Amino acid sequence: MLTPPVRPTRRGGAAPRRGPRSTHALSVMACLLTLAGTTLAAAPAPAPAAEPSPPSASWRPDLSRTGADDVNVQYEGGTLRVRDGSVNPASLDRDRGYASAVLEAHHLDRPVDRVTVGLDATVPAAASVEVDVRGRAADGTWTEWRRAATGTPAQLPRHVVDVQARLTLWNTEGGATAAVRALTLTADDMGSAPAEPAPKAASAFSARVYATREGLVGHTTANGHVIREDDHFVALPSRRALSPKDSGQYAVQVCGPVRCETAPVWDVGPWNTHDDHWNPSAQREQWQDLPRGLPEAQAAYENGYNGGRDEFGRLVANPAGIDLADGTFYNVGLDDNGWVTVTYLWTDGE
């Protein structure tokens, strides 16, 4: 019978016993979890979701509601159009039919500062339609009118809670008139201005400009006023500051050789219709390379600007930047056309 071999032993006694394998595995796993925890803690937190843009508001003014603020318009057969093609603003001396409709203001439930328009109209080649919008702030003050081309938002200078639109129609005398079927306005908030209007400057902007006498008794102004003898109003060469009929929402102080008078802006002219020279250069509708307070007609007459011509291509015969009705003209002390200081009372003096 064979005897099994005897395994040699280490000096000092029997061979040591190995520890259990599970202990080593748990240690490795703990290290891995520790490293994973460190990595997760170092990772940046996900960015919060962007807040949705405030909803826009859309509406359609009632074109059939023509009223006292409208000039030479008629609503017939579901369209708004020029009533009489021989009527045009007194101070412009142009042979085009003219009509203007100041539509009803629309109140919004939150402040807005941008308006987009959509125009449904038939416009013959010799006719045109312009859309202007303005807003009334919570303190009751109106912004200037701003041109709003279809599909291109009009940015208002501050937040407003009421929005109003104005349609201006032109056609050649005896020619076909534009026919406006509907106007859609959409207002929203660009967030480019504070919700509360900034405080106005202590004084409004003033400039020295050349004044001419409008005269034209019996003619009609751009806001529908029939000119009387010894009348008191002014014309400025931009529709941005045209007051509705019989209102003084936009007014100037005119200081001549004898005295000053405050008069409303009721007509458009002289020479130009898009030259809001009282605004900062970057905000002017046209002629943005001219300094604030310099009318385009003055630059054309004195320096040959724009080839010495106005926006219609007419050669400028005097540097006029304002027309004065007869009563205002003589009241401030003018006997002939001359220089006056004009303060544009709705503006900031900066």
C-alpha positions as CSV (number, residue, x, y, z in Angstrom):
1,M,0.0,0.0,0.0
2,L,1.3,3.4,-1.1
3,T,1.6,6.2,1.3
4,P,0.6,9.7,-0.2
5,P,3.5,12.2,-0.4
6,V,3.9,14.7,2.3
7,R,3.9,18.4,1.2
8,P,6.8,20.4,2.5
9,T,6.0,23.1,5.0
10,R,7.4,26.6,5.4
11,R,9.8,27.3,8.2
12,G,7.8,28.5,11.2
13,G,4.8,26.4,10.7
14,A,1.9,25.8,8.2
15,A,1.4,27.8,5.0
16,P,-0.7,31.0,5.5
17,R,-4.4,30.9,4.4
18,R,-5.6,33.4,1.6
19,G,-8.3,35.9,2.5
20,P,-11.7,35.6,0.9
21,R,-11.9,36.9,-2.8
22,S,-15.2,38.9,-2.2
23,T,-13.4,41.4,0.0
24,H,-11.0,42.5,-2.8
25,A,-13.9,42.8,-5.3
26,L,-15.9,45.1,-3.0
27,S,-12.8,47.4,-2.5
28,V,-12.4,47.8,-6.3
29,M,-16.1,48.6,-6.7
30,A,-15.9,51.2,-4.0
31,C,-13.1,53.0,-5.8
32,L,-14.9,53.0,-9.0
33,L,-18.0,54.4,-7.4
34,T,-15.9,57.1,-5.7
35,L,-14.4,58.1,-9.1
36,A,-17.8,58.2,-10.8
37,G,-19.2,60.4,-8.0
38,T,-16.4,62.9,-8.5
39,T,-16.9,63.0,-12.2
40,L,-20.7,63.6,-11.8
41,A,-20.2,66.3,-9.3
42,A,-17.8,68.2,-11.6
43,A,-20.1,68.1,-14.6
44,P,-22.0,71.5,-15.1
45,A,-25.7,71.6,-14.4
46,P,-27.9,71.7,-17.5
47,A,-28.9,75.3,-18.6
48,P,-32.5,76.3,-17.7
49,A,-35.0,76.2,-20.5
50,A,-35.5,79.6,-22.2
51,E,-38.6,81.4,-21.3
52,P,-41.2,81.5,-24.1
53,S,-41.7,84.9,-25.8
54,P,-44.8,86.7,-24.7
55,P,-47.7,86.1,-27.1
56,S,-48.5,88.7,-29.7
57,A,-51.9,90.4,-30.2
58,S,-53.6,90.8,-33.6
59,W,-56.7,92.7,-34.7
60,R,-58.4,94.3,-37.7
61,P,-59.6,97.9,-37.4
62,D,-63.1,98.6,-38.8
63,L,-62.4,100.5,-42.0
64,S,-66.1,101.4,-42.4
65,R,-66.0,103.6,-39.3
66,T,-64.9,106.9,-41.0
67,G,-65.2,109.9,-38.8
68,A,-64.1,113.5,-38.1
69,D,-60.4,112.7,-38.1
70,D,-60.6,111.3,-41.7
71,V,-59.8,113.4,-44.8
72,N,-61.4,112.8,-48.2
73,V,-62.0,109.1,-47.8
74,Q,-65.1,107.0,-48.6
75,Y,-66.0,103.4,-47.7
76,E,-68.0,101.7,-50.4
77,G,-68.4,98.2,-51.5
78,G,-66.2,96.8,-48.8
79,T,-63.2,99.0,-49.6
80,L,-61.7,102.3,-48.4
81,R,-60.6,104.7,-51.2
82,V,-59.9,108.3,-52.2
83,R,-63.2,110.2,-52.5
84,D,-62.1,113.2,-54.6
85,G,-58.9,113.0,-56.7
86,S,-58.5,116.8,-56.8
87,V,-58.0,117.2,-53.0
88,N,-54.3,117.4,-51.8
89,P,-52.6,119.0,-48.8
90,A,-52.5,122.7,-49.1
91,S,-48.8,123.3,-48.5
92,L,-47.4,120.6,-50.9
93,D,-48.8,122.1,-54.2
94,R,-49.0,118.7,-55.9
95,D,-51.5,117.4,-58.5
96,R,-52.3,114.2,-56.7
97,G,-55.5,113.1,-55.0
98,Y,-55.0,112.6,-51.3
99,A,-57.0,110.9,-48.5
100,S,-56.2,110.0,-44.9
101,A,-58.0,107.8,-42.4
102,V,-57.1,107.8,-38.7
103,L,-58.4,104.5,-37.4
104,E,-59.8,103.7,-34.0
105,A,-57.1,103.1,-31.3
106,H,-56.9,99.5,-29.9
107,H,-56.3,98.9,-26.2
108,L,-53.9,96.0,-25.2
109,D,-53.8,94.1,-22.0
110,R,-50.0,94.4,-21.7
111,P,-47.3,96.9,-22.9
112,V,-45.9,96.4,-26.5
113,D,-43.3,98.3,-28.5
114,R,-43.4,96.7,-32.0
115,V,-46.2,96.6,-34.6
116,T,-46.4,94.6,-37.8
117,V,-49.0,95.3,-40.4
118,G,-50.6,93.3,-43.2
119,L,-52.4,95.2,-45.9
120,D,-55.1,93.7,-48.2
121,A,-55.4,96.2,-51.0
122,T,-55.4,96.7,-54.7
123,V,-53.0,99.5,-55.6
124,P,-52.8,100.7,-59.2
125,A,-49.4,101.7,-60.6
126,A,-50.1,105.5,-60.3
127,A,-51.5,105.2,-56.8
128,S,-50.0,104.4,-53.3
129,V,-51.0,103.5,-49.8
130,E,-48.9,104.3,-46.7
131,V,-49.6,102.9,-43.2
132,D,-48.4,104.7,-40.1
133,V,-48.7,103.5,-36.5
134,R,-48.3,105.1,-33.2
135,G,-48.8,104.2,-29.5
136,R,-50.1,105.8,-26.3
137,A,-48.2,105.1,-23.2
138,A,-49.7,104.4,-19.8
139,D,-49.2,108.1,-18.9
140,G,-51.4,109.2,-21.8
141,T,-48.7,110.6,-24.1
142,W,-48.5,109.5,-27.7
143,T,-45.4,108.5,-29.6
144,E,-44.8,110.0,-33.1
145,W,-46.3,108.2,-36.0
146,R,-44.0,105.5,-37.5
147,R,-44.1,104.1,-41.1
148,A,-45.0,100.4,-41.2
149,A,-44.4,98.6,-44.4
150,T,-46.2,95.3,-44.9
151,G,-44.2,92.5,-43.2
152,T,-41.6,94.8,-41.7
153,P,-42.2,95.6,-38.0
154,A,-42.3,99.2,-36.9
155,Q,-40.4,99.8,-33.8
156,L,-42.0,102.3,-31.4
157,P,-39.7,104.4,-29.2
158,R,-41.2,103.2,-25.9
159,H,-43.7,100.7,-24.6
160,V,-47.4,101.6,-25.1
161,V,-50.8,100.2,-24.1
162,D,-52.8,101.6,-27.0
163,V,-52.0,101.3,-30.7
164,Q,-53.5,103.4,-33.5
165,A,-53.0,103.1,-37.3
166,R,-53.4,105.7,-40.0
167,L,-53.9,105.1,-43.7
168,T,-52.7,107.6,-46.3
169,L,-53.9,107.1,-49.9
170,W,-52.6,108.9,-53.0
171,N,-53.6,108.8,-56.7
172,T,-53.1,110.9,-59.8
173,E,-55.9,113.4,-60.4
174,G,-58.5,111.6,-62.4
175,G,-56.7,108.3,-62.1
176,A,-57.6,105.0,-60.4
177,T,-57.5,105.1,-56.6
178,A,-56.2,102.4,-54.3
179,A,-58.8,100.2,-52.8
180,V,-58.1,99.0,-49.2
181,R,-60.1,95.9,-48.1
182,A,-58.5,95.2,-44.8
183,L,-55.7,96.0,-42.5
184,T,-54.3,93.6,-39.9
185,L,-52.1,94.8,-37.0
186,T,-50.0,92.5,-34.8
187,A,-48.3,94.0,-31.7
188,D,-45.7,92.4,-29.5
189,D,-42.9,93.2,-27.1
190,M,-39.3,93.3,-28.3
191,G,-38.0,93.9,-24.8
192,S,-35.8,96.7,-26.1
193,A,-37.1,99.3,-23.8
194,P,-38.2,99.5,-20.1
195,A,-41.8,98.7,-19.4
196,E,-42.2,102.1,-17.8
197,P,-41.4,105.2,-20.0
198,A,-38.2,107.0,-19.2
199,P,-38.6,110.4,-17.7
200,K,-38.7,113.2,-20.3
201,A,-35.9,115.8,-20.4
202,A,-36.6,119.1,-18.7
203,S,-36.8,120.9,-22.1
204,A,-37.8,120.0,-25.6
205,F,-35.6,120.2,-28.6
206,S,-35.3,123.6,-30.3
207,A,-33.8,124.7,-33.6
208,R,-33.5,127.9,-35.7
209,V,-35.3,127.4,-39.0
210,Y,-36.5,129.4,-41.9
211,A,-40.3,130.0,-41.9
212,T,-42.6,130.8,-44.8
213,R,-46.2,132.0,-44.8
214,E,-48.6,129.3,-45.8
215,G,-51.6,131.4,-46.7
216,L,-53.9,129.3,-49.0
217,V,-57.1,130.4,-47.3
218,G,-60.0,128.1,-48.2
219,H,-57.7,125.1,-49.0
220,T,-57.6,121.9,-46.9
221,T,-54.7,120.9,-44.7
222,A,-53.3,117.3,-44.4
223,N,-55.5,116.6,-41.4
224,G,-58.7,117.9,-42.9
225,H,-58.8,121.5,-41.5
226,V,-60.1,124.1,-43.9
227,I,-57.8,127.1,-43.7
228,R,-59.4,130.4,-42.5
229,E,-58.1,134.0,-42.5
230,D,-55.9,134.7,-39.5
231,D,-55.6,131.0,-38.8
232,H,-53.1,129.6,-36.2
233,F,-51.3,126.4,-37.0
234,V,-48.0,125.2,-38.6
235,A,-46.9,122.7,-41.2
236,L,-43.9,120.5,-40.8
237,P,-42.2,118.5,-43.5
238,S,-43.1,115.1,-42.1
239,R,-46.3,113.2,-41.3
240,R,-44.7,111.8,-38.1
241,A,-45.9,114.8,-36.1
242,L,-49.2,115.5,-37.8
243,S,-52.0,116.1,-35.3
244,P,-55.5,114.7,-35.9
245,K,-58.0,117.4,-36.9
246,D,-58.7,120.1,-34.3
247,S,-56.2,118.6,-31.8
248,G,-52.9,119.8,-30.4
249,Q,-51.4,116.4,-29.8
250,Y,-48.3,117.6,-31.6
251,A,-47.5,121.3,-31.2
252,V,-44.6,123.7,-31.5
253,Q,-43.6,127.0,-29.9
254,V,-42.6,129.5,-32.6
255,C,-40.5,132.5,-31.5
256,G,-40.2,135.3,-33.9
257,P,-38.9,138.9,-33.7
258,V,-41.7,140.1,-31.5
259,R,-43.2,137.2,-29.5
260,C,-43.6,133.5,-29.2
261,E,-46.8,131.5,-30.0
262,T,-47.7,127.8,-29.4
263,A,-49.5,126.3,-32.4
264,P,-50.6,122.8,-33.4
265,V,-49.1,120.9,-36.3
266,W,-52.0,120.6,-38.8
267,D,-50.3,120.4,-42.2
268,V,-47.4,118.7,-44.0
269,G,-44.6,120.7,-45.8
270,P,-42.9,122.7,-47.0
271,W,-41.0,120.9,-49.7
272,N,-40.8,117.4,-48.1
273,T,-43.1,114.9,-46.4
274,H,-40.6,112.6,-44.8
275,D,-38.1,115.1,-43.3
276,D,-38.5,114.9,-39.5
277,H,-35.4,117.1,-38.9
278,W,-36.2,117.6,-35.2
279,N,-35.3,113.9,-34.5
280,P,-31.7,112.7,-33.9
281,S,-30.0,111.8,-37.1
282,A,-30.1,108.1,-36.6
283,Q,-33.9,108.2,-36.1
284,R,-34.8,110.4,-39.1
285,E,-37.0,108.8,-41.7
286,Q,-34.8,110.2,-44.5
287,W,-31.6,112.2,-44.8
288,Q,-29.9,110.5,-41.8
289,D,-26.5,112.0,-42.8
290,L,-27.8,115.5,-41.9
291,P,-27.4,116.9,-38.3
292,R,-30.4,117.1,-36.0
293,G,-32.3,120.4,-36.5
294,L,-31.2,121.0,-40.2
295,P,-34.1,120.6,-42.6
296,E,-33.2,118.9,-45.9
297,A,-34.6,122.0,-47.8
298,Q,-32.1,124.2,-46.0
299,A,-29.2,121.9,-46.8
300,A,-30.3,121.7,-50.4
301,Y,-30.7,125.5,-50.8
302,E,-27.5,126.5,-49.0
303,N,-25.1,123.6,-49.8
304,G,-26.5,121.9,-52.9
305,Y,-27.4,118.8,-50.8
306,N,-29.3,116.2,-52.9
307,G,-28.5,118.1,-56.0
308,G,-30.3,121.1,-54.6
309,R,-33.6,119.2,-54.8
310,D,-36.4,118.0,-52.4
311,E,-37.6,114.4,-52.2
312,F,-39.8,114.9,-55.3
313,G,-37.0,116.2,-57.4
314,R,-38.1,119.8,-57.4
315,L,-35.4,122.5,-57.3
316,V,-35.6,124.0,-53.8
317,A,-36.2,127.8,-54.0
318,N,-35.8,128.7,-50.3
319,P,-34.5,127.0,-47.1
320,A,-37.9,126.7,-45.4
321,G,-38.3,124.1,-42.7
322,I,-41.7,125.2,-41.4
323,D,-44.8,126.9,-42.8
324,L,-46.8,129.3,-40.6
325,A,-50.5,130.0,-41.0
326,D,-51.3,133.7,-41.5
327,G,-52.3,134.3,-37.9
328,T,-49.2,132.7,-36.4
329,F,-47.0,134.3,-39.0
330,Y,-48.0,137.9,-38.2
331,N,-48.4,137.2,-34.5
332,V,-44.8,136.3,-33.9
333,G,-43.7,139.5,-35.7
334,L,-42.9,138.4,-39.3
335,D,-43.7,140.7,-42.2
336,D,-41.9,138.5,-44.7
337,N,-40.4,135.0,-44.7
338,G,-37.6,134.8,-42.2
339,W,-35.8,132.9,-39.4
340,V,-37.6,131.8,-36.2
341,T,-36.7,129.6,-33.3
342,V,-39.0,126.5,-33.1
343,T,-39.4,124.2,-30.1
344,Y,-40.9,120.8,-30.8
345,L,-42.9,120.4,-27.7
346,W,-43.4,116.6,-27.8
347,T,-39.6,115.8,-28.1
348,D,-36.8,115.5,-25.6
349,G,-34.1,118.2,-25.6
350,E,-31.2,115.9,-24.7
